[in-house]
């Protein structure tokens, strides 16, 4: 009977002992990192030997190099940011009048159309002169702000600067050459303000080529601008 009583009491005592051991072990585990950290942080150069001093010197030198690299990167980023802001400011100032000039272009178009219609009407000299002066004033004003006309007629078609409305057959120029300009294009400094609306040449039809082949003299005149003059040889 006594043995049974002892057996029933031992498991409870054993659990208490295990709990106490676990608490002690946990305390020891918690204390070890603190002690290790204190040992790592504490460094006495008076008691350290040559190897420890050299290792500590290399460690501090490596930390200093890392700090210098971070400082240099931060300074470089700040300088790049400053330059980018400066470029954006200059770009904004350079093209601040873009919207204003684009709104003026239809006014110039209307004045040019008025000149074209009035040129064929009789007794319109005073009107033509007045419109010419007004148009010249507008163009001069735009030029002072860096806006200029885009030359198109006779140039090779470039979709970056020209807007093709239609094509016409032509044997006088190479294909994809601007023949006519329906609406002028304009540049604001190096930026395209409005493309030129143009008519572009395309290769002549077979019938026209056959006609030129049958009349080589006419073709030669068209190319030379007149009758061919023989040159006397010495």
Wavefront OBJ file of the C-alpha trace (Angstrom):
o trace
v 0.000 0.000 0.000
v 2.789 2.340 0.804
v 4.378 1.681 -2.515
v 1.219 2.620 -4.379
v 0.990 5.892 -2.470
v 4.526 6.777 -3.331
v 3.921 5.959 -6.956
v 0.872 8.222 -7.085
v 2.696 11.158 -5.558
v 5.876 10.945 -7.615
v 4.440 12.031 -11.010
v 3.201 15.347 -9.556
v 6.552 16.038 -7.951
v 8.276 15.039 -11.143
v 6.149 17.532 -13.129
v 7.063 20.306 -10.704
v 10.724 19.452 -10.952
v 10.554 19.423 -14.768
v 8.790 22.797 -14.780
v 11.494 24.206 -12.543
v 14.169 22.832 -14.784
v 12.464 24.332 -17.830
v 12.334 27.727 -16.171
v 15.997 27.513 -15.279
v 16.931 26.407 -18.800
v 14.865 29.222 -20.317
v 16.563 31.707 -18.045
v 19.926 30.380 -19.070
v 18.982 30.604 -22.760
v 17.819 34.187 -22.322
v 20.946 35.145 -20.469
v 23.361 33.709 -23.026
v 22.607 36.139 -25.897
v 22.874 39.126 -23.531
v 26.224 37.943 -22.260
v 27.408 37.306 -25.792
v 26.289 40.769 -26.904
v 28.030 42.381 -23.929
v 31.179 40.403 -24.717
v 31.048 41.497 -28.357
v 30.407 45.152 -27.561
v 33.086 45.407 -24.923
v 36.567 45.878 -26.327
v 39.466 47.074 -24.241
v 42.421 48.174 -26.394
v 44.667 48.211 -23.334
v 44.291 44.500 -22.683
v 43.828 43.359 -26.304
v 46.725 41.705 -28.065
v 48.134 42.555 -31.484
v 45.855 40.155 -33.388
v 42.715 41.542 -31.733
v 43.803 45.104 -32.416
v 44.474 44.308 -36.079
v 41.116 42.579 -36.443
v 39.342 45.489 -34.791
v 41.178 47.949 -37.057
v 40.121 46.040 -40.172
v 36.538 45.895 -38.932
v 36.428 49.650 -38.325
v 38.110 50.312 -41.662
v 35.479 48.215 -43.448
v 32.685 50.067 -41.657
v 34.234 53.394 -42.618
v 34.449 52.335 -46.269
v 30.789 51.325 -46.262
v 29.783 54.661 -44.756
v 31.846 56.553 -47.346
v 30.202 54.600 -50.169
v 26.731 55.394 -48.808
v 27.641 59.079 -48.507
v 28.958 59.146 -52.091
v 25.839 57.413 -53.434
v 23.605 59.820 -51.551
v 25.550 62.807 -52.894
v 25.377 61.428 -56.451
v 21.625 60.856 -56.184
v 21.134 64.380 -54.864
v 23.207 65.845 -57.717
v 21.286 63.847 -60.345
v 17.999 64.947 -58.829
v 19.151 68.568 -58.894
v 20.187 68.304 -62.559
v 16.897 66.656 -63.515
v 14.931 69.447 -61.851
v 17.063 72.019 -63.667
v 16.455 70.327 -67.025
v 12.714 70.132 -66.409
v 12.653 73.795 -65.426
v 14.584 74.824 -68.551
v 12.342 72.653 -70.737
v 9.216 74.183 -69.241
v 10.549 77.712 -69.684
v 11.772 77.014 -73.219
v 8.392 75.794 -74.453
v 6.111 77.836 -72.181
v 4.545 79.608 -75.193
v 3.728 76.450 -77.127
v -0.030 76.562 -76.462
v -0.194 80.286 -77.199
v 1.567 79.889 -80.539
v -0.548 76.915 -81.550
v -3.657 79.032 -81.018
v -2.239 81.756 -83.291
v -1.650 79.451 -86.238
v -5.300 79.353 -87.421
v -5.275 83.174 -87.478
v -2.290 83.100 -89.819
v -4.029 80.489 -91.984
v -7.089 82.717 -92.361
v -4.965 85.723 -93.293
v -3.126 83.698 -95.923
v -6.421 82.475 -97.396
v -7.718 86.035 -97.488
v -4.632 87.072 -99.425
v -5.071 84.246 -101.894
v -8.705 85.148 -102.617
v -8.139 88.900 -102.734
v -5.248 88.553 -105.190
v -7.673 87.642 -107.999
v -10.268 90.314 -107.158
v -9.975 93.765 -108.845
v -9.237 96.969 -106.949
v -8.160 95.196 -103.777
v -4.684 96.680 -103.492
v -5.313 98.422 -100.164
v -6.897 95.313 -98.649
v -4.055 93.142 -99.829
v -1.507 95.561 -98.441
v -3.238 95.715 -95.057
v -3.540 91.943 -94.747
v 0.072 91.552 -95.816
v 1.215 93.921 -93.090
v -0.906 92.107 -90.494
v 0.387 88.715 -91.590
v 3.981 89.929 -91.513
v 3.468 91.248 -87.974
v 2.153 87.880 -86.805
v 5.012 85.963 -88.421
v 7.639 88.329 -87.011
v 6.111 88.000 -83.531
v 6.241 84.207 -83.718
v 9.814 84.320 -84.998
v 10.926 86.335 -81.963
v 9.695 83.480 -79.773
v 11.483 80.809 -81.843
v 8.581 79.756 -84.090
v 9.353 79.423 -87.780
v 7.780 77.978 -90.921
v 8.637 74.450 -91.967
v 9.902 74.152 -95.537
v 8.068 71.354 -97.322
v 7.732 71.880 -101.104
v 10.427 69.973 -102.986
v 11.470 68.036 -99.886
v 11.295 64.278 -99.520
v 8.173 63.253 -97.619
v 8.920 62.760 -93.941
v 6.053 61.527 -91.726
v 7.730 63.171 -88.750
v 7.157 66.631 -90.270
v 4.594 66.147 -93.066
v 1.001 64.983 -93.139
v 0.090 63.539 -96.540
v -3.427 64.293 -97.733
v -3.203 62.698 -101.186
v -0.803 61.625 -103.922
v -0.380 62.830 -107.488
v 1.434 61.192 -110.390
v 4.460 63.159 -111.490
v 7.365 62.465 -113.810
v 9.167 65.721 -112.970
v 10.321 64.707 -109.483
v 11.245 61.575 -107.618
v 8.484 59.583 -105.923
v 7.577 60.592 -102.353
v 8.438 64.234 -103.006
v 6.226 67.018 -101.648
v 4.484 68.645 -104.629
v 2.032 71.025 -102.975
v 1.503 72.483 -99.539
v -2.124 72.819 -98.441
v -1.316 74.036 -94.950
v 2.038 75.214 -93.653
v 3.848 73.443 -90.876
v 5.657 75.206 -88.048
v 8.561 74.438 -85.727
v 9.014 75.810 -82.209
v 12.798 75.759 -81.839
v 13.638 72.036 -82.219
v 10.087 70.810 -81.539
v 7.384 70.250 -84.158
v 4.481 72.589 -83.465
v 2.293 71.475 -86.380
v 3.046 69.205 -89.361
v 2.661 70.496 -92.906
v -0.390 69.237 -94.790
v 0.962 68.229 -98.210
v 0.351 66.395 -101.469
v 3.035 63.826 -102.300
v 4.218 62.589 -105.690
v 3.983 58.989 -106.831
v 5.429 57.180 -109.873
v 3.851 57.973 -113.230
v 1.465 55.461 -114.778
v 2.550 53.074 -117.548
v 0.685 55.087 -120.193
v 2.610 58.237 -119.317
v 5.903 56.348 -119.329
v 5.073 54.904 -122.747
v 4.354 58.420 -124.022
v 7.723 59.634 -122.796
v 9.446 56.668 -124.449
v 7.785 57.460 -127.773
v 8.860 61.151 -127.563
v 12.485 61.136 -126.303
v 13.025 64.679 -127.622
v 10.278 66.057 -125.392
v 11.678 64.142 -122.467
v 15.135 65.541 -123.151
v 13.682 69.057 -123.280
v 11.857 68.530 -120.020
v 15.020 67.342 -118.337
v 17.305 70.031 -119.714
v 14.766 72.833 -119.554
v 15.062 73.566 -123.316
v 16.458 72.362 -126.608
v 19.733 70.568 -126.374
v 22.596 72.698 -127.751
v 25.456 70.778 -129.393
v 28.919 71.538 -128.056
v 31.773 71.882 -130.502
v 34.745 69.627 -129.714
v 38.272 71.104 -129.852
l 1 2 3 4 5 6 7 8 9 10 11 12 13 14 15 16 17 18 19 20 21 22 23 24 25 26 27 28 29 30 31 32 33 34 35 36 37 38 39 40 41 42 43 44 45 46 47 48 49 50 51 52 53 54 55 56 57 58 59 60 61 62 63 64 65 66 67 68 69 70 71 72 73 74 75 76 77 78 79 80 81 82 83 84 85 86 87 88 89 90 91 92 93 94 95 96 97 98 99 100 101 102 103 104 105 106 107 108 109 110 111 112 113 114 115 116 117 118 119 120 121 122 123 124 125 126 127 128 129 130 131 132 133 134 135 136 137 138 139 140 141 142 143 144 145 146 147 148 149 150 151 152 153 154 155 156 157 158 159 160 161 162 163 164 165 166 167 168 169 170 171 172 173 174 175 176 177 178 179 180 181 182 183 184 185 186 187 188 189 190 191 192 193 194 195 196 197 198 199 200 201 202 203 204 205 206 207 208 209 210 211 212 213 214 215 216 217 218 219 220 221 222 223 224 225 226 227 228 229 230 231 232 233 234
